[in-house]
Amino acid sequence: HETACNKLKAYGEQAQDQQIKQMFQKSAQDAHNTKQKLMTFLG
């Protein structure tokens, strides 16, 4: 999830279209949230 989050952030930064940028940012945030939940669950 860490890698996916970082890739999505990078794609989002390169995107010119505002909608695409927001979509990538949301996906990156979702991946980050999922990772946090997993760590809490496993912790």
N, C-alpha and C positions, 0 to 999 in steps of 0.2 A: 504493500500500500504506500509505503514511503516513496518508492521509485515511481509509481503511477502518479502520485501527487506531484512530485517534482517535474515529471514529463508534462503533465497537464498544465502546470504553471508556466513552463517554458513555451509550450504551444500557444497558450493564452496571451503571453507577452508578445509573441511574434504576429499574432492575428491582427489584421487591419480592421476587419468588420467588428463593430461593437457587440453585436449579438453573439457572434462566435466567441469573442473574448469573454463575455459573461458566461457562456455555456462552459467553457474550459475552466473558468474560475470556480464555478459551482461544482463541477466534477472534481476538481482538485480539493475543494473544501469537503466534499462528501467522502473522498478517499481518506483525507486526514481524520475526519470524524470516525470513520470505520476503524481506522488504526487505533485511535484513542480508546474506543469501546473495547476492542480486542485486548489491548494492554490492561485495561481495567479488569476485564473478565479473567485474564490469565494471571494478573498480579496478585 
